[in-house]
Structures are given as structure tokens and as C-alpha cells.
Amino acid sequence: MGQTAAALDASGTGQAQKPRRGVADRAWMSAARGMLNRQAALLLVYLLIINSVGLLFGVLAQMEWNAVFDPVPAHSGFIYVMSHADKEYGGIINLIAACTGLCFLVFTRRRQICDSGPLGIFHTDLHPMTWQVLLGCFALTLTGQTLADWYQSGMDWTTARLGVQQSWTTTEQIQQASGTIPMFIYVSLLAPVIEELVFRGAILHALKPYGHVFAIVTSAVMFGFFHGDLGQGFFAFIMGLLLGYLACEYSIFWSIALHVFNNLVVSDGLELLLGFMSDNMASYVNVLMMLAGLLAAVLVLYLGRHRIVAFLRENRTYTNVYGAWACPFFIMLLLIMGFTMLTPFVSAGA
């Protein structure tokens, strides 16, 4: 392909294109790397803003609390304040950080938000949703939970064998504040909406002209690393594939709905239900949920095999498209968030 064809591909319609075969030329790959580089830079700035705002609010709130209710000199130190801010104000910190991130997204991607065309975030002129697809996606959330539980168990077994334990993680922060109203609002409602706007809206739609499968996989990888936690990151990657498919083929409104369903019903709802049960009963329910997750995977993948194969065939792109991952800001994102994922192990083993 020459530069003219590369430019046409880069501007894309956002709809399913004819499968691309062979190897992309330099002009096309340069355009793909440039687009991914801009999306990774956006995410890095987004992370910097929400973490800075959250940290600043948490530290100020903890310092105010110490000054009024806990005037112990040892508790006024910066290390003590830093270590207790997330634990005490996790829900409120995440709410404020998320709202700040939303304002940043609206400011930087206002054209994409207002665009009603194929590359607009809220574009809906795609395939009509069917109840079979919707039920299948709901069922696969159980599969994702099952795989994530197995992954977490394997990681716990491995770290125990290595004599290493994790210190304060993102998962523990959420669990610490899970009983508070601010954390409930954030996890169940606000986070799904904002994360979908960022990953399945701004990022995925910008990458769609370079191949829908490439856009789904790349945005899912970024979504997994975004969480900065090995356990959450694995589950986020799996869900990112499913949510990306919904946003790519149907609309972002369906990916938001599934994300809310997962956080509100599958995660929070199940955890609340297990809290009312005895330990033995909770263990039985967990086993049943895992079996249900496996059954869901087998049924959905078998019944939908023709649809899946057709989607992959129709949305093939050049074999070297993933070479776009070599762009500087994407590598920087993976390194920074990968280090964040490993930090709890390093600090615990030190």
C-alpha cells in the first residue's frame, strides 16, 4: 500500500473494513504508531491527574483529621499521613479523582464526544443488539470472574512458595472502603461510566481504523495495566476484550451497561450475598459460581463460534500491526504501571 491508501486507512470510517492481508508499509505503520502514541500519552496524563488530585485530597484530609482529632506528634509525619490517607478516605478520594478525570476527558476529547460520526464516542449506528449476544456477554462476566479467581489463587500459591507477600494493593484499598457509600457509588456506577468513556470511547474509537481486533486487544491491554494491580489487571484485561467487542460492534452504551452489571451485581452483589452466609455455604456458592463460569464459557463459545470466527475474519488487519506497540508512550505506560503492579511484592519482600 502507498501513502494515499495509508491515509485513507488512517482516516477510516470506523465500520468493518475489508480484511487487510500481508504486511503494512512504513507509512501505514507510522500512522498507527502515531495514533497509539497519542492515546497512550492521553492515558498517562489522565493517570497523573487523577492520582495527583486523589493524593492531594487524601493527604490534606488526613492532616486535618490529625490536627483536630488525633494530635499525636508521631501521627503528623508525612509517612504516617501518606499510609493512612487511602485507608481512611479511599471512597471519597476515588470519587474526587474520577470526577476530575472526567473533566479532563471532556476538555481534551470534546470533539470526539460531540462527533455523531463513526469515530465519535457515542456513535450508535452499528449492529442492533440481540438478546442472544446480550445474554452471552452477561454469562461471560462469570467466566471472567472464574478465571480471575483461579489466577489470584495461583498467584497467591506462587508468592507463598517464594516467601513473598503483597503489601497494600488497589484491591485491598477497595475492600477497605467497600462498606462506605462513596466507594459504592464509585465502584458500581461512576467508575464503569468513566472507564468506558476513556478506554472504549476515546482510545478504542481512535484505534478502530487500524483494525477492530487490534483496537480491542490494545485497549484491553491498556485497561489491564491501568489498574496497577496484578490481580485486578488480569480480570480487567479479560473484561476489556468483552467490553471492547460490545463497544466496537454495538455501542458504548452496551459496554457501559455490562460494566455496571459486572461491578454492581457480579462483584458487589455476590460479595454482599456471601457475607450473609456461613463459611461452608459461602464455599459451596463459590464453587457453584466457578462451575457456572466454566459452563458459560463452553456454551457461549460453542453457540457463538460462527459469529466469533466471522468477526475475526472480517476484521483482520496487517500481520505487523502490533509493531505499533513499540511507540514511546505506550512502552512508558507499560513500564510505569508494570512497576506499580510489582511494587507491593518488592516492598513486602524487602
N, C-alpha and C positions, 0 to 999 in steps of 0.2 A: 504494500500500500504506500502511496505517496503522501505528501504533505496535505494535499487537498482532501483526500479521503480521511486522513487523520484528523483534520479539522472538523470534518462532518461528523465523525465518530465522537469527538470530544464534545461537540455541542449537543449531540443526541436528542432523542425525543423522550427518553425515559421509558418508552414502551419496549416490549420484547422485540429484539432485533434478530436478523438472520444470524445463525451461528458463525462465528469467526474461526477460521481454520489456519493452522500454521503458526508462524512466529511473527509478532508485530514488529514493525520497523522502528527506527530510532525516534522519529517524530511522534508516533503514537505513544510509545513508551515514555517519552519525555513529558507529554501532556498528562498521562496517567500518574506519573510520579509527582508532577507539579500539583495536580488536584489533591492527591492523597497527602502531600506535604502540607498543603493549606488546611486540610481537615485535622491533621494531627496537631498543627500549630494552634488551631482553634481550641482543641481539647486541652492542650497543655495550659493555655491561658485561662480557660474555664476552670481547670483544676486549681491553678494558682489562686484565682479569685475566690472560689468557694472555700478553699482551705484557709486562706488568709483571713477572710471575714469570719469564718467559724472559729478559728483560733483566737482572733482578737476579741470577739464577743465572749468566748468561754473564759479567757484569762481575766477580762475586766469583771465579769460576773463573779468569778471565784474570788478575786481580790476584794470586791465589795462585800461579799459574804464573810470573808475572813475578818475584814475591818469591823463589821457590825456585830457578828455573832460568834466569831472564833478568833479572838485577838491573841492567840498563842504565837509568840515570836517565831517558833520553828515552822509555823504554817504560813508564814508570809514570804517564804523563799520562793524563787522563781520555779525551781524544780517541783516543789510540792504543788504549787498552783497549776502548773502545766499537767501534772499527772492526775489531778483531781477534776480538772475542768470538764473533760469529756465524760467522766463517770457521773458527775453531778448534773450536767446540763446538756447531755447528749441529744435529747429530743429537740430542745429549743435551738441548739447550735445548728443542727441539720436543717431545721425549718428556715432559719435566717439565711444560712448558706445557700439553700436551694432557691429561695426567692431572689437572692442576689444573682445567682447563676442564671435564673430565668430572665431577669432584666438584661443581663449581658447578652444572652442569646437573642432576645428580641431586638436589641440595639444593633448587633452585628449581622443578623440574618433577617432583618425586616423585609428586604426584597423577596427573599425566598419564602418567608411566611405569607406575604401578600400575593405571591405569584399563584395564580389558579391553573397554570400550565402543568405539564407532566413533571417538571423538576421542582415544583412548589411543594412545600412540606405537607400541605393539606389537600393535595390533589386527590380526587376521588374517582375520576373517570377511568377506573381499572376494571377488573373482573368482578361480577356480582358475587357476594358471599353465599355459600350454600351451607345448609345445616350439617352436611357430612364433613366438610372441611372444618367448620367451627367446632364440632364435637371432637374431631380428631385432634385438633390443636389443644383443646382443653384436656383431653386424655394424655397427650404427650407432656403436659406440665407435670403429671405424676411420674412419668418416665424420667424427666429431668431431675425431679426430687430424689428418685430412687438411685440414679447414677451418682448424684451429688453425695448422698448418704454413704454409698459404697466407697466413693473417692475419699471422703472425710475419714471413714473408718480405716482405709488403707494408709492414709497419711498419718493418722494417729498411731497406728501399729508401727510404721516405719520410724517415726520420730522417737517412739518409746524404745525401739531397738537401738537407735543411735544415741540414746541417753539425752535427748533434746526435748524441751517443751516450749510451746509458744507462750509468749507473754501477752500483753494487751493487744487484741486484734479488733478489726472492724466488726466482726461477728459478735465478739464479746461486748463491744460498745452498744450495739443494737439490743442485745439481750439484756444488758444492764438497765436500759431505759425503756424496755419493751412495754412495761406496765403503765407508762405515762401517756397522757393524751397527745402531747406534741409529737412523740415518736410514732404513735399510732397513725396520726394524720400524715406524717412524713412518709413512713414506710408503705402504708396502704393506699394513699391517694396522691400526695404531691410528687413523691419520687418517681412513680411509674409514668406520670404525665410528662415531667421534665426530662427524664432519661429517654423517653421515646422521642421527644422533640429534638433532643441532641443527637441521638445515635440513629434512630430510624427515620428521623426527619432531616436534619441538616446534613449529617455525614453520609448516610446511605443514599439519599437522593442525589447528592453531589457526585457520588461514585457510580451511579447506575449506568451512565453512558459507556463505561468501560467494561460492562458485563454485570448482569444482575447477580449471578453467583459470586463473582468477585466482590461486589458491593456488600452482599450479605455476610460472607465469610470475614471480610476485612473489618466491617463494623462490629461483628460479633467478637473478634479478637480485641478490638479497642474497648468494647464494653466489658469484657472479662478483665483486662488489665486495669481499667478504670476503677474497679472496686478495691484494688490494692490489698487483696486478701486471697490466699491460695484456695481456701475452701469456697468462698463466695465467687471468686473469679472463675472457677471451673463451671459452676452452675450458671453463672451469668453468660459464659460463652455458649453453653448449650441452649439456654433460653434465647440468646441473641440470634442464633440461627433460625429458630422458630418464629420469633418476633420479626426478624428481617424478612422472612418469606411472606408473612402476612402483610407487612407494610409495602413490600415490593409488588405483590400480586393483587392486593385488595385495597387497603388504605391504612394510613397511620392510625385511624380511629379504631380499627380492629386490633392492631398491636397494643394500643393503649388499653383496650378492654381486656385483652388476655393478660397483660402485665398486672393490671389491677386485680383481676381474678386470682392470679398466682399469689400475689402478696397478701391480699385480703382473705382469701378463702383457703388456698392450699397451704400457705405458710402460717399466717397468724391464726386462721380459723382452726386448723388442725392442732397447732400448739395449744390453743385455748382449750380445745376438746380434750386433749391428752392430760391437761392439768387437772381435770375433774375426775380422772380415772386413777385406779390403783396402779402400782408399778407393773404388776403382772398383766393387767388388762391393757395398759399402755404399750407394753412389749408386743402383745398379740396384735394390737391395732397397727403398730409399726410394721410388723411382718406382713399383715394383710395389705397395707398400703404399698409395700415394696412389690408384692406379687401383682397387685393391680397395675403398678407402673410397668412391670415387665409384660403383662398381658396387653396393656395399652400399646406398647411399642410393637409387639408382634402383630396385633390386629391392624393398627393404623398403617404400618409399613407394608403389610401384605395387601390390604384392601386398597391402599393408595399407591401401590407400586407403579402402576401405569402413569398416574399423574406426576409422580416424582421423577420418573425416567424422562417423561416428556418435557418437564420443566428444565431439567438439567441439559437435555439435548437442545432445546430451543434457546437456551441462554448460555451456550458455550462461548468462550472467548479465547483469545490467543493463549498458547501454552506458556508463554513467558510473562503473562500479565502480573504474576505475583512478584516479579522482579521489581515492581513499583514499591514494594515494602522496603527497599533499600534507601528510600528518601530520608534525609537527615532528621526531620522532626518526628517521623514515625519510629525510627530507631531510638531516638531520645525518649519518646513516650514509653516504649517497652523497657528500656533500661531503668528509667526513674521508677516506674510503677513495679517493675520486677524487683528492684532493690527494696521498695516499700513492702512487698509481699514477704521477702526473706528477712527483713529487719527483726521481726519478733523472734525468729529462731536464733539469730545471731546474738541478740541481747539476752535471750534466755540461757544460751549456752556459754556466755561469757563469764 
